[in-house]
Amino acid sequence: MGEDEQIKKAFGNTLRELRLEQNISQEELAAISGIDRSYVSLIERGINSPSLVMISNLCRALKVKPSELFIKVEQNIKL
């Protein structure tokens, strides 16, 4: 697995962890963020990478600062 894939996986895993900590379903997160549920799934599985605007929307929905999200992503990266 390349570095890009590892970063996408770490981001997706972190997003899933934060979502589950708050007992929010993919459907709820998608609705609050203004995106499709299937896109949330693709992000969480490390298939898609969200834009900066989408990251901001996801953070707002999860009530975390982007900096907090990326600290957690960094901790999940297995490089």
C-alpha positions in Angstrom: 0.0 0.0 0.0 1.4 3.4 -1.0 1.7 6.5 1.2 -1.4 8.1 -0.5 -3.5 5.1 0.2 -2.3 4.9 3.8 -3.3 8.5 4.4 -6.7 8.0 2.9 -7.2 4.9 5.0 -6.1 6.8 8.2 -8.4 9.7 7.4 -11.3 7.3 6.8 -10.7 5.3 9.9 -10.4 8.5 12.0 -13.7 9.9 10.5 -15.4 6.6 11.3 -14.1 6.6 14.9 -15.3 10.2 15.5 -18.7 9.4 14.0 -19.1 6.3 16.1 -17.9 8.0 19.3 -20.9 10.4 18.8 -23.4 7.6 17.9 -24.0 9.3 14.5 -25.0 7.1 11.6 -23.5 7.6 8.1 -26.9 8.8 7.0 -27.0 11.4 9.8 -23.5 12.6 9.1 -24.2 12.9 5.4 -27.4 14.9 6.0 -25.7 17.3 8.4 -22.7 17.7 6.1 -24.8 18.1 3.0 -23.4 15.1 1.1 -24.6 11.7 0.0 -24.3 8.8 2.5 -22.5 6.7 -0.1 -19.8 9.4 -0.3 -19.3 9.2 3.5 -18.9 5.4 3.1 -16.3 5.9 0.3 -14.3 8.3 2.5 -14.5 6.0 5.6 -13.2 3.1 3.5 -10.3 5.2 2.2 -11.4 5.1 -1.4 -12.2 8.8 -1.8 -10.5 11.9 -0.4 -12.7 14.8 0.6 -12.0 18.4 -0.4 -11.1 21.1 2.1 -14.6 22.4 2.1 -16.0 18.9 2.7 -13.5 18.4 5.5 -14.8 21.6 7.1 -18.4 20.5 6.7 -17.6 17.1 8.3 -15.8 18.7 11.2 -18.7 21.1 11.8 -21.1 18.1 11.8 -18.9 16.2 14.2 -18.2 19.3 16.3 -14.4 18.9 16.1 -11.8 21.4 14.8 -10.0 20.4 11.6 -6.7 20.6 13.6 -8.1 18.0 16.0 -9.2 15.8 13.2 -5.7 15.9 11.6 -3.9 15.2 14.8 -6.0 12.0 15.1 -5.3 11.2 11.5 -1.6 11.6 12.0 -1.8 9.2 15.0 -3.5 6.6 12.8 -1.0 6.8 9.9 1.1 3.7 9.7 4.0 4.9 7.6 
